[in-house]
Amino acid sequence: MRNLVFVALALVLIALAAWVLLGNRDSAEPTFELSASERPIPDSPYWSASDRWVDVDGITARVRMEGPADAPALLLIHGFSYSLESWDAWAADLAQDYRVIRFDLPGHALTGPDPQARYSVADTVAFTRSLMDALALDEASLVGNSLGGLVAWRLAADHPERVSSLVLLAPGGFSINGVSEEPVPVPAAVAFFLTQGPEFGIAAASRTLFGDPERMPEDLPARVHSLMRQPGVGDALVERLEVFTLPDPRADLARVEAPALIVWGERDVMVPPAHAGEFAAHMPDARIITYSDLGHVPHEEAPARTLADVRAFLDAG
């Protein structure tokens, strides 16, 4: 998760300095303090007919709902600096048989910043549970990548009655990059990258997410760049890193009752693939699938192949 910005920093630091000196920032006024009834549909190519605004504890979130209304619910949770579009390939298939619900996390994409700046992992777990309440979802299977995986399994640990199963793709949990019970200070250059990084810098960072950079979708950098440049989002991403912690997860993992599928690409340079075994060792009901040629976002890098394994797990449940 945090590695994404640090790897990108080495590639684009010189360009960022020029970008910052030019003052090339989005000056549009934020609209994220409006309620769902007041907030207009954005003029964005990323808003779809399946999107809606949902009020959740003072946050107006973008939520996309697809598939039969009476089918089992799947809640898909994206990773740091990404958006609900990360799940496009999987959602197109899963919506044939499931009620697929995905959303932009607070401080991300079209949801935009939380007016109260609640960005800790615990805050995001509480937001996700409240979103389920707002959507009248008593129970769902949670699918999460990276930060989204961390949120998913922590929600399952705290509220086991709400989670029927888990699919965790390279989830956060164990300490990385020196982050543990205490956050790590965010370097100024990293903050510059998140708030002002040009599209070619986003492209360089995004390529590191793939086991084979040639498999990165051509339109991904433009999408990520555009949604990171939404009003207030860059600053919100920095604020999230400023409070991001990874305390020892072992006792909490032991409280997860839902069956879990842990999915990892063995070429992941963001979160160590060795963590897969640590998760499985401490969760009561977990199994692992790894892919020798994939990176940190297996659902985007090889959607058909990974989805076949995930469907076998979900359908059996």
C-alpha positions as CSV (number, residue, x, y, z in Angstrom):
1,M,0.0,0.0,0.0
2,R,2.5,2.7,1.2
3,N,5.2,1.1,-1.0
4,L,3.3,2.3,-4.1
5,V,4.1,6.0,-3.4
6,F,7.7,5.3,-2.3
7,V,8.5,3.3,-5.4
8,A,7.0,6.0,-7.5
9,L,8.9,8.7,-5.7
10,A,12.2,7.4,-7.0
11,L,10.9,7.6,-10.5
12,V,9.3,11.0,-10.6
13,L,10.9,13.1,-7.9
14,I,12.6,15.5,-10.3
15,A,9.3,16.0,-12.3
16,L,7.4,16.6,-9.1
17,A,9.7,19.4,-8.1
18,A,9.0,21.2,-11.3
19,W,5.3,20.4,-11.1
20,V,5.1,21.9,-7.6
21,L,7.0,25.0,-8.5
22,L,4.6,25.6,-11.3
23,G,1.7,25.5,-8.8
24,N,-0.2,23.1,-11.0
25,R,-3.0,22.2,-8.6
26,D,-6.7,21.7,-9.1
27,S,-8.5,24.9,-7.8
28,A,-12.0,23.6,-8.1
29,E,-14.2,24.1,-5.0
30,P,-15.0,20.8,-3.2
31,T,-18.6,19.7,-3.1
32,F,-18.2,16.8,-0.6
33,E,-20.0,18.5,2.3
34,L,-23.4,18.2,0.5
35,S,-25.8,15.5,1.4
36,A,-27.0,12.8,-1.1
37,S,-30.1,14.7,-1.8
38,E,-28.2,17.9,-2.5
39,R,-25.1,16.7,-4.2
40,P,-25.4,16.8,-8.0
41,I,-24.3,14.0,-10.3
42,P,-20.7,14.8,-11.2
43,D,-19.6,15.7,-14.7
44,S,-17.2,12.7,-14.7
45,P,-16.7,9.9,-17.2
46,Y,-16.4,7.6,-14.2
47,W,-19.9,8.1,-13.0
48,S,-22.2,5.4,-14.2
49,A,-26.0,4.8,-14.4
50,S,-25.5,2.2,-11.6
51,D,-24.0,4.8,-9.2
52,R,-25.7,6.6,-6.5
53,W,-24.9,8.9,-3.5
54,V,-25.4,7.4,-0.1
55,D,-25.1,9.3,3.2
56,V,-23.0,7.5,5.8
57,D,-22.2,9.2,9.1
58,G,-21.7,12.6,7.6
59,I,-20.0,11.4,4.4
60,T,-21.7,11.3,1.0
61,A,-20.2,8.3,-0.7
62,R,-20.3,7.1,-4.3
63,V,-21.8,3.6,-4.3
64,R,-22.3,1.3,-7.3
65,M,-24.8,-1.5,-7.2
66,E,-25.2,-4.1,-9.9
67,G,-26.7,-7.6,-10.2
68,P,-30.0,-9.1,-9.0
69,A,-31.4,-7.3,-5.9
70,D,-32.3,-10.6,-4.3
71,A,-29.0,-12.3,-4.9
72,P,-26.3,-12.9,-2.2
73,A,-24.4,-9.6,-1.5
74,L,-20.8,-9.1,-2.3
75,L,-19.1,-5.9,-1.0
76,L,-15.9,-5.0,-2.9
77,I,-13.4,-2.7,-1.2
78,H,-10.6,-1.2,-3.2
79,G,-7.0,-0.3,-2.1
80,F,-5.2,2.9,-1.2
81,S,-5.4,5.7,-3.8
82,Y,-7.6,3.6,-6.0
83,S,-11.4,3.6,-6.6
84,L,-14.3,1.3,-7.2
85,E,-13.3,1.0,-10.9
86,S,-10.5,-1.3,-9.7
87,W,-13.1,-4.1,-9.6
88,D,-14.6,-3.5,-13.1
89,A,-13.5,-6.8,-14.6
90,W,-14.6,-8.9,-11.7
91,A,-17.9,-7.0,-11.2
92,A,-19.0,-7.5,-14.8
93,D,-18.9,-11.3,-14.2
94,L,-20.0,-11.6,-10.6
95,A,-23.1,-9.4,-11.1
96,Q,-24.6,-12.2,-13.1
97,D,-25.2,-14.2,-9.9
98,Y,-24.5,-11.8,-7.0
99,R,-25.6,-8.4,-5.8
100,V,-22.3,-6.6,-6.3
101,I,-21.8,-3.5,-4.3
102,R,-18.7,-1.3,-4.5
103,F,-17.9,2.2,-3.3
104,D,-15.1,4.8,-3.1
105,L,-13.6,4.8,0.3
106,P,-13.7,8.1,2.3
107,G,-11.0,10.4,1.0
108,H,-10.9,8.7,-2.4
109,A,-12.1,9.3,-5.9
110,L,-15.7,10.7,-6.3
111,T,-16.6,10.2,-2.7
112,G,-14.0,12.8,-1.8
113,P,-12.8,13.8,1.7
114,D,-14.5,13.2,5.0
115,P,-15.5,16.6,6.4
116,Q,-14.3,15.3,9.8
117,A,-11.1,13.7,8.4
118,R,-11.8,10.3,9.9
119,Y,-9.1,8.2,8.1
120,S,-7.8,5.7,10.6
121,V,-8.3,2.0,9.8
122,A,-10.8,1.8,12.7
123,D,-12.7,4.8,11.2
124,T,-12.8,3.1,7.8
125,V,-14.1,-0.2,9.3
126,A,-16.8,1.8,11.1
127,F,-17.7,3.6,7.9
128,T,-18.0,0.3,6.0
129,R,-20.3,-1.2,8.7
130,S,-22.4,2.0,8.6
131,L,-22.6,1.8,4.8
132,M,-23.9,-1.7,5.2
133,D,-26.5,-0.4,7.6
134,A,-27.5,2.4,5.2
135,L,-28.0,-0.2,2.4
136,A,-29.9,-2.5,4.7
137,L,-27.3,-5.2,4.3
138,D,-27.5,-7.5,7.3
139,E,-24.8,-9.7,6.0
140,A,-22.4,-9.8,3.0
141,S,-19.3,-11.5,1.6
142,L,-16.5,-9.0,1.8
143,V,-13.8,-8.8,-1.0
144,G,-10.9,-6.5,-0.4
145,N,-7.5,-5.7,-1.9
146,S,-4.6,-4.2,0.1
147,L,-6.1,-1.5,2.3
148,G,-9.5,-2.8,1.4
149,G,-8.5,-6.3,2.5
150,L,-7.3,-4.9,5.9
151,V,-10.7,-3.1,6.3
152,A,-12.6,-6.3,5.3
153,W,-10.9,-8.7,7.8
154,R,-11.0,-6.2,10.6
155,L,-14.7,-5.7,10.1
156,A,-15.1,-9.5,10.1
157,A,-13.2,-9.7,13.4
158,D,-15.3,-6.9,15.1
159,H,-18.7,-7.9,13.6
160,P,-18.7,-11.6,12.7
161,E,-22.5,-11.6,12.3
162,R,-22.2,-9.2,9.4
163,V,-19.7,-11.2,7.3
164,S,-20.5,-14.5,5.6
165,S,-17.1,-15.0,3.9
166,L,-13.9,-13.1,3.0
167,V,-11.8,-12.9,-0.1
168,L,-8.6,-11.0,0.8
169,L,-6.2,-10.0,-2.1
170,A,-2.8,-9.1,-0.7
171,P,-4.4,-7.6,2.4
172,G,-2.8,-5.3,4.9
173,G,-2.2,-6.5,8.4
174,F,1.3,-7.3,9.4
175,S,3.9,-4.5,9.8
176,I,5.5,-3.1,6.6
177,N,7.8,-0.1,6.0
178,G,8.3,0.4,9.7
179,V,4.6,1.0,10.3
180,S,3.3,-0.7,13.4
181,E,1.4,0.7,16.4
182,E,2.6,4.1,15.4
183,P,2.3,5.9,12.0
184,V,5.4,6.8,10.0
185,P,5.9,10.4,9.1
186,V,5.0,11.2,5.5
187,P,7.9,12.7,3.6
188,A,7.1,16.0,2.0
189,A,8.0,14.6,-1.5
190,V,5.5,11.8,-1.0
191,A,2.8,14.3,-0.1
192,F,3.7,16.3,-3.2
193,F,3.3,13.1,-5.2
194,L,-0.1,12.3,-3.8
195,T,-1.4,15.9,-4.2
196,Q,0.3,17.0,-7.4
197,G,1.9,14.0,-9.2
198,P,1.5,14.2,-13.0
199,E,0.0,11.3,-15.0
200,F,3.3,9.9,-16.2
201,G,4.4,9.6,-12.6
202,I,1.1,7.8,-11.7
203,A,1.8,5.5,-14.6
204,A,5.3,4.7,-13.4
205,A,4.0,3.9,-9.9
206,S,1.1,1.8,-11.2
207,R,3.4,-0.4,-13.3
208,T,5.0,-1.6,-10.1
209,L,1.7,-3.1,-9.0
210,F,1.8,-5.7,-11.8
211,G,3.9,-8.8,-11.9
212,D,4.3,-8.1,-15.6
213,P,4.0,-4.3,-16.3
214,E,2.9,-5.1,-19.8
215,R,-0.4,-6.4,-18.4
216,M,-1.3,-3.0,-16.9
217,P,-4.5,-1.8,-18.6
218,E,-3.7,1.1,-21.0
219,D,-6.3,3.4,-19.5
220,L,-5.5,2.7,-15.8
221,P,-3.0,5.6,-15.3
222,A,-5.4,8.2,-16.7
223,R,-8.2,6.9,-14.5
224,V,-6.2,6.8,-11.3
225,H,-4.7,10.3,-12.0
226,S,-8.0,11.8,-12.7
227,L,-9.7,10.4,-9.6
228,M,-6.7,11.3,-7.4
229,R,-7.0,14.9,-8.6
230,Q,-10.6,15.3,-7.5
231,P,-11.0,18.2,-5.1
232,G,-9.4,17.5,-1.7
233,V,-8.6,13.9,-2.5
234,G,-4.8,14.2,-2.6
235,D,-4.7,15.9,0.8
236,A,-7.0,13.3,2.2
237,L,-4.7,10.5,1.0
238,V,-1.8,12.2,2.8
239,E,-3.9,12.6,6.0
240,R,-4.7,8.8,5.8
241,L,-1.0,8.0,5.7
242,E,-0.4,10.3,8.7
243,V,-2.7,8.1,10.9
244,F,-2.1,4.7,9.2
245,T,-1.0,2.0,11.7
246,L,-0.5,-1.7,11.6
247,P,-0.5,-3.1,15.1
248,D,0.2,-6.8,15.7
249,P,-2.8,-8.4,14.1
250,R,-2.5,-12.0,15.4
251,A,-5.1,-11.8,18.2
252,D,-7.6,-10.0,16.0
253,L,-7.1,-12.5,13.1
254,A,-8.0,-15.3,15.6
255,R,-11.4,-13.7,16.1
256,V,-12.3,-13.9,12.4
257,E,-15.0,-16.6,12.1
258,A,-15.9,-16.3,8.4
259,P,-14.2,-18.7,6.0
260,A,-11.5,-16.8,4.1
261,L,-9.7,-17.1,0.8
262,I,-6.3,-15.4,0.8
263,V,-5.1,-14.5,-2.7
264,W,-1.6,-13.3,-3.4
265,G,0.7,-12.7,-6.4
266,E,4.2,-13.9,-5.8
267,R,5.6,-10.9,-7.6
268,D,4.0,-8.5,-5.2
269,V,6.5,-5.8,-4.2
270,M,4.0,-3.8,-2.1
271,V,3.0,-6.3,0.6
272,P,5.3,-9.3,1.0
273,P,3.7,-12.6,-0.3
274,A,5.2,-14.3,2.8
275,H,2.4,-12.6,4.8
276,A,-0.1,-15.0,3.2
277,G,1.1,-17.8,5.4
278,E,1.0,-15.6,8.4
279,F,-2.6,-14.8,7.8
280,A,-3.6,-18.4,7.3
281,A,-1.6,-19.5,10.4
282,H,-3.7,-17.2,12.7
283,M,-7.2,-17.3,11.1
284,P,-9.4,-20.2,12.1
285,D,-10.7,-21.0,8.6
286,A,-8.5,-19.7,5.8
287,R,-6.9,-21.1,2.7
288,I,-4.3,-19.6,0.3
289,I,-4.1,-19.3,-3.5
290,T,-0.9,-17.8,-4.9
291,Y,0.0,-16.9,-8.5
292,S,3.7,-17.1,-9.5
293,D,3.5,-14.4,-12.2
294,L,1.2,-11.8,-10.7
295,G,1.7,-8.7,-8.5
296,H,-0.3,-6.7,-6.0
297,V,-3.5,-6.4,-8.0
298,P,-4.2,-9.9,-9.3
299,H,-7.9,-9.0,-10.0
300,E,-6.8,-6.4,-12.5
301,E,-3.7,-8.2,-13.9
302,A,-5.4,-11.5,-14.6
303,P,-9.1,-11.1,-14.0
304,A,-10.4,-14.2,-15.7
305,R,-7.9,-16.6,-14.1
306,T,-8.2,-15.2,-10.6
307,L,-12.0,-15.0,-10.8
308,A,-12.3,-18.6,-11.6
309,D,-10.7,-19.5,-8.3
310,V,-12.6,-16.9,-6.4
311,R,-15.9,-18.0,-7.9
312,A,-15.2,-21.6,-6.9
313,F,-14.8,-20.4,-3.3
314,L,-17.8,-18.1,-3.3
315,D,-20.1,-20.5,-5.0
316,A,-19.2,-23.3,-2.7
317,G,-20.1,-21.1,0.3
